[in-house]
C-alpha cells in the first residue's frame, strides 16, 4: 500500500537538502536571466559563453559563502544557548527539574507522573540537556546542521542549475535556435525543480512546479526584453 506524500516524514534537519534544492533553483533562474538577457543584445556567442560561465562560477561561490556564513552563525547561536542551559543544569539541577515538572503538568500530565518523569530525565546530564533544549528552547542538539554541508551543496547545485540554460550556447553560436533550446531546457528544469521543492514545503508538487516555472519565465522575459532594448540601441 502506498503512503500518502503528506504522511512521509522527511529529514531535512542538516540543511543539505534544503540548500541543494534552493541552490538548483537559484542557479537556474540566475543563469536563464543572464544568458537570455545577454544573447538578446546580439553581442556574439563568445560574450554569451563568458557571461554565462562567469555568472555560474561567481554565483556558485556566492551561494556557498552565504550558506556557510548563515549556517555557521545559526549554529554558534544555538551552541551558545545550549551551553547556557548546560550550565544552568549543572548549577541548579533541582530548579531545572521543577521547571520540567511544571512544564509537563501544564500539558495535562498528573503531578505524580510529571515529577517522576522529570526526575528520570534529569538523572542523565546529556538527556537532561537534550530535553531542556527541546522543551524550553525548541532546539534539537542533534540537528544543528553542518555549515560545510550546506555550503558544498549550494556550490554544486547552483552550478548544476546554472549550466542547464547555458548549455546550448557552449557550442559556438548564440542565435535564435540556441535561445529557443535554452528556453525549453530552462522550462523543463524549472518544472522539475518546483516539483522537488514540494519535498521541503507543504505545497503540492503541481503548485510548486507551476510557481517555479512562472518565476523562471518572468525573470527570463524581463532580462531578455532589457537585453533586446539595449542591443537595439547600441546597434
C-alpha positions as CSV (number, residue, x, y, z in Angstrom):
1,X,0.0,0.0,0.0
2,X,1.4,3.4,-1.0
3,X,2.0,6.0,1.7
4,X,0.4,9.5,1.0
5,X,3.1,12.1,0.4
6,X,1.9,14.3,3.2
7,X,2.4,11.4,5.7
8,X,6.0,10.8,4.7
9,X,8.4,12.2,7.3
10,X,11.3,14.0,5.6
11,X,14.6,14.5,7.4
12,X,15.7,18.0,6.3
13,X,17.4,18.9,9.6
14,X,21.0,19.0,8.4
15,X,20.4,21.8,5.9
16,X,22.0,20.0,3.0
17,X,18.7,19.0,1.3
18,X,17.3,22.5,1.6
19,X,20.5,24.1,0.3
20,X,20.6,21.7,-2.6
21,X,17.1,22.3,-3.8
22,X,17.3,26.1,-3.4
23,X,20.8,26.1,-5.0
24,X,19.5,24.5,-8.2
25,X,16.5,26.9,-8.3
26,X,18.7,30.0,-7.8
27,X,21.2,28.8,-10.3
28,X,18.6,28.1,-12.9
29,X,16.8,31.5,-12.5
30,X,20.1,33.4,-12.4
31,X,21.6,31.7,-15.4
32,X,18.5,31.8,-17.6
33,X,18.2,35.6,-16.9
34,X,21.8,36.2,-17.6
35,X,22.3,34.2,-20.8
36,X,18.9,35.2,-22.4
37,X,19.5,38.9,-21.5
38,X,23.0,38.8,-22.9
39,X,22.0,36.8,-26.0
40,X,19.1,39.2,-26.8
41,X,21.6,42.0,-27.2
42,X,23.4,40.0,-30.0
43,X,26.9,40.5,-28.7
44,X,28.3,37.3,-30.3
45,X,28.5,33.8,-28.9
46,X,31.8,34.3,-27.1
47,X,30.3,37.0,-25.0
48,X,27.3,34.9,-24.0
49,X,29.6,32.0,-23.1
50,X,31.9,34.2,-21.0
51,X,29.0,35.9,-19.3
52,X,27.2,32.6,-18.5
53,X,30.3,30.9,-17.2
54,X,31.3,33.9,-15.1
55,X,27.8,34.0,-13.7
56,X,27.9,30.3,-13.0
57,X,31.2,30.4,-11.1
58,X,30.5,33.7,-9.3
59,X,27.0,32.6,-8.3
60,X,28.2,29.2,-7.0
61,X,30.8,30.8,-4.8
62,X,28.3,33.5,-3.6
63,X,25.7,30.9,-2.7
64,X,28.2,28.7,-0.9
65,X,29.6,31.6,1.1
66,X,26.2,32.8,2.0
67,X,25.0,29.4,3.2
68,X,28.2,28.8,5.2
69,X,28.1,32.1,7.0
70,X,24.3,31.9,7.8
71,X,24.6,28.3,8.9
72,X,27.7,29.0,11.0
73,X,26.1,32.0,12.7
74,X,22.9,30.0,13.4
75,X,24.9,27.0,14.7
76,X,27.0,29.2,17.0
77,X,23.9,30.9,18.4
78,X,22.3,27.6,19.1
79,X,25.5,26.2,20.7
80,X,25.7,29.3,23.0
81,X,22.1,28.7,24.1
82,X,22.9,25.0,24.8
83,X,26.0,26.0,26.8
84,X,24.0,28.4,28.9
85,X,21.3,25.7,29.5
86,X,24.0,23.1,30.4
87,X,25.5,25.4,33.0
88,X,22.1,26.0,34.5
89,X,21.5,22.3,34.8
90,X,24.9,21.9,36.4
91,X,24.5,24.7,38.9
92,X,20.7,24.4,39.7
93,X,19.6,20.8,39.0
94,X,16.6,20.9,41.3
95,X,15.3,24.2,39.9
96,X,15.6,22.8,36.4
97,X,13.9,19.6,37.4
98,X,11.0,21.6,38.8
99,X,10.8,23.5,35.5
100,X,10.4,20.3,33.6
101,X,7.8,19.0,36.1
102,X,5.7,22.2,35.8
103,X,6.0,22.1,32.0
104,X,4.6,18.5,31.9
105,X,1.9,19.4,34.4
106,X,0.8,22.3,32.1
107,X,0.4,19.8,29.3
108,X,-2.1,17.7,31.3
109,X,0.2,15.1,33.0
110,X,-0.6,14.4,36.6
111,X,1.7,15.9,39.2
112,X,2.9,12.5,40.3
113,X,3.8,11.2,36.9
114,X,5.3,14.6,35.9
115,X,7.5,14.6,39.0
116,X,8.7,11.0,38.2
117,X,9.3,11.8,34.6
118,X,11.3,14.9,35.3
119,X,13.4,13.1,37.9
120,X,14.3,10.3,35.5
121,X,15.2,12.7,32.7
122,X,17.4,14.8,35.0
123,X,19.3,11.7,36.1
124,X,21.5,11.8,33.0
125,X,23.1,15.2,32.2
126,X,23.1,14.6,28.5
127,X,19.4,13.5,28.4
128,X,18.6,16.5,30.7
129,X,20.2,18.9,28.3
130,X,18.6,17.5,25.2
131,X,15.2,17.5,27.0
132,X,15.5,21.1,28.2
133,X,16.8,22.2,24.7
134,X,13.7,20.7,23.0
135,X,11.1,21.6,25.6
136,X,12.3,25.1,26.5
137,X,14.4,26.4,23.6
138,X,12.7,24.4,20.7
139,X,16.2,23.1,19.7
140,X,17.3,19.7,18.7
141,X,21.0,19.3,19.7
142,X,21.4,16.6,17.0
143,X,20.0,18.7,14.2
144,X,22.0,21.9,14.3
145,X,23.1,21.5,10.7
146,X,26.5,21.5,9.1
147,X,27.8,24.7,7.5
148,X,30.2,22.8,5.3
149,X,27.4,20.5,4.0
150,X,25.1,23.4,3.2
151,X,28.0,25.4,1.5
152,X,29.1,22.4,-0.6
153,X,25.5,21.5,-1.6
154,X,24.8,25.1,-2.6
155,X,28.0,25.4,-4.7
156,X,27.4,22.2,-6.6
157,X,23.7,22.5,-7.1
158,X,23.9,26.2,-8.1
159,X,26.4,25.2,-10.8
160,X,24.1,22.4,-12.0
161,X,21.1,24.7,-12.2
162,X,23.1,27.4,-14.0
163,X,24.6,25.1,-16.6
164,X,21.2,24.0,-18.0
165,X,20.2,27.2,-19.9
166,X,23.9,27.9,-20.7
167,X,24.5,24.5,-22.4
168,X,23.1,25.4,-25.8
169,X,25.5,28.4,-26.1
170,X,28.6,26.4,-25.4
171,X,28.7,25.0,-29.0
172,X,29.8,28.2,-30.6
173,X,26.5,30.0,-31.5
174,X,24.0,32.2,-29.8
175,X,21.3,32.6,-32.4
176,X,17.6,32.1,-32.2
177,X,17.9,28.3,-32.3
178,X,20.1,28.3,-29.2
179,X,17.8,30.7,-27.5
180,X,14.8,28.6,-28.1
181,X,16.6,25.4,-26.8
182,X,17.7,27.3,-23.7
183,X,14.2,28.4,-23.0
184,X,12.8,24.8,-23.4
185,X,15.6,23.4,-21.2
186,X,15.0,26.0,-18.6
187,X,11.3,25.5,-18.6
188,X,11.6,21.7,-18.1
189,X,14.2,22.2,-15.4
190,X,12.0,24.8,-13.6
191,X,9.1,22.3,-13.5
192,X,11.4,19.6,-12.1
193,X,12.9,21.9,-9.5
194,X,9.5,23.1,-8.5
195,X,8.3,19.5,-8.0
196,X,11.4,18.9,-5.9
197,X,10.6,21.9,-3.7
198,X,7.5,20.2,-2.6
199,X,9.7,17.9,-0.6
200,X,10.5,20.6,1.9
201,X,7.2,22.5,1.7
202,X,3.6,21.7,2.4
203,X,2.6,22.7,-1.2
204,X,1.6,20.1,-3.8
205,X,4.2,19.2,-6.4
206,X,2.0,20.6,-9.2
207,X,1.6,24.0,-7.5
208,X,5.3,24.2,-6.7
209,X,6.2,23.2,-10.3
210,X,4.0,25.9,-11.9
211,X,5.2,28.5,-9.5
212,X,8.8,27.7,-10.2
213,X,8.1,27.9,-14.0
214,X,6.4,31.2,-13.6
215,X,9.3,32.7,-11.6
216,X,11.8,31.5,-14.2
217,X,9.7,32.7,-17.1
218,X,9.2,36.2,-15.6
219,X,12.9,36.6,-14.8
220,X,14.0,35.4,-18.3
221,X,11.4,37.5,-20.1
222,X,12.4,40.6,-18.2
223,X,16.1,40.3,-18.9
224,X,15.5,39.3,-22.5
225,X,13.5,42.4,-23.0
226,X,16.2,44.5,-21.4
227,X,18.9,42.9,-23.4
228,X,17.0,43.3,-26.7
229,X,16.3,47.0,-25.9
230,X,20.0,47.7,-25.1
231,X,21.1,45.7,-28.2
232,X,18.8,47.7,-30.5
233,X,20.0,51.0,-29.0
234,X,23.7,50.0,-29.4
235,X,23.3,48.8,-33.0
